[in-house]
Amino acid sequence: MNIKQAKEYIRNTVDLYLKKDEFGEYRIPVVRQRPIFLLGAPGVGKTAVMEQIAQELGIALVSYSMTHHTRQSALGLPFIEQKEYEGETYQVSEYTMSEIIASIYDVMRESGIQEGILFLDEINCVSETLAPSMLQFLQYKVFGRHKVPEGWVIVTAGNPPEYNKSVREFDVVTMDRLKVLDVEADYGVWKEYAQDRRLANVVTSYLDLKKEHFYRIETTVKGRSYVTARGWEDLSQILLLYEEEKLPVDETLVGQYLRNDRIVKEFTAYYDLYNKYKKNYHIEEILEGKLPEEALLRARTAAFDERLSLLSMLMDKMQSEMKESVEAADYLGELVAPLKAVRMGLSDESGSARTGELLEQQAEVRGKLMASLRKANSLSDADRKKHKKVIRFLEQGKKEVYAGDFQTGLDAASYLKQQFDEEVAKMKQVTEQVKERLHALFSFVEETFEEGNEMLILVTELTVNTSSSRFITMFGCEDYQRHNEKLRLSQRRDELQQEIGKLQL
């Protein structure tokens, strides 16, 4: 399975493991809660999906790489304690609490979140001294003398032996206590992730043309050669910074992230070509609806890979703008609750001081929520950005209310409503501009490529991308609806023709 399918399976399993009966007890006993074992090549996104699952379920996450642990750090250190048995005093070995178990309790105390995921990466690379204790841990959730707290689900991960010389293959007894998921690299799934994280478009544009270069591990005369999803993501991050600083990108830089000579050469050459396309095609003018004749003629006669790169650049720009519009709508939706709480806390006699006090309280509540999620390692980038915007609005409102810095005749509550309405109006204005630019994109593709594969690619990308599909659902797009319906009818017509052909009429 791919990492997206594995994520859905793990999410459902964690959700089921945390279900309780009418007496508040977990319906699946701890001894029957088999830990999940993600087995897959390095760099496919195993750690990233655990963060996403914790964020989506609103639970905590504690992560550890088992290669860094000795028997002492995982199980605790021994100490001597005196105990009395049948009137006689004896010295008995006890153990301090495991560092891993202690970390869970620390997160629970600091975040206030009592349920979570304990994620142990590279579990099949544990040291020889720790290996015998893993069977007990996997079955009973016990490290040394201390149990993993109830409400914490164990998920483990590791690499197959062919990728890591340190791997110890588990025996049947151990494997029989795990839910094993074999995960393979899948470019289509990673591309969704890359677009959501706003990775460099040149990377996904290249991989659209060279999907076989997405993940490759092989042995050559020079030694181990490898290209992984992690490598592409890290390369993307540094490329964005290099472009900001206007630094030259060469094979030396690319080769630090992609350890395959051929792919390094091909990607570096494509990077130069991609920037040439960006300069020649006047992307911004196309999205403003100006349809430059030079770009129009060039695109019509271009090879398919060049046309695909052009379309990728245009879609990247639009998807970025649609993502910002959706985030703005999410932020305003999130702002409604604290403003409503402020209004409910006011009476007819309340003045600016009381309004400012309530705004400050709401900002503090929001700040504590952010801190709790951050300590639980379950605060996503999108939520962090959204919460910060809400806090900024509340704090700015508090300053202006205390200062009385608003129009004569307005009370503090009315002023806050006016500020909120202005934010909504601004969001709607930007959204309309994005819709106009999306219409310009459809017009360009229609005029340049007519009803070719480019239109199919455009509609498909808008459908599968989370931000663009949400934007279209929230704000509509007649061009998308029209072409999507055409493509669906065309697909159905082709299917019917194939069915008729099978009948040999």
Buried (B, 14 or more C-beta within 10 A) or exposed (E): BBBBBBBEBBBEBBBEBBEEEEEEEBEEEBEEBBBBBBBBBBBBBBBBBBBBBBBBBEBBBBBBBBBEBEBBBBBBBEEEEEEEEEEEEEEEEEBBBBBBBBBBEEBBEBBBBBBBBBBBBBBBBBBEEBBEBBBEBBBEBBBBEBBBBEBBBBBBBBBBEEBBEEBBEBEEEBEEBBBEBEBBBBBEBBBBBBBBEBBBBBBBBBBBBBEEBBBBBEEEEEEEBBBBBBBBBBBBEBBBEBEEEEEEBEBEBBBEBBBBEEBBEBBBEBBEBBEEBBEBBBBEBBBEEEBBEEBBEBBEEBEEBBBBBBBBBBBBBBBBBBBBBBBBBBBBEBBEEBBEBBBEBBEEEBEBEBBBBBBBBBBEBBBEBBBBBBBBBBBBEBBEEBBBBBBEBBBEBBEBBBEEEBEEEEBBBEBBBEBBEEBBEEBBEBBEEBBEBBBBBBBBBBEBBEEEEBBBBBBEBBEEBBBBBBBBEEBEBEBBEEBBEBBEEEEEEEEEEEEEEEEEE
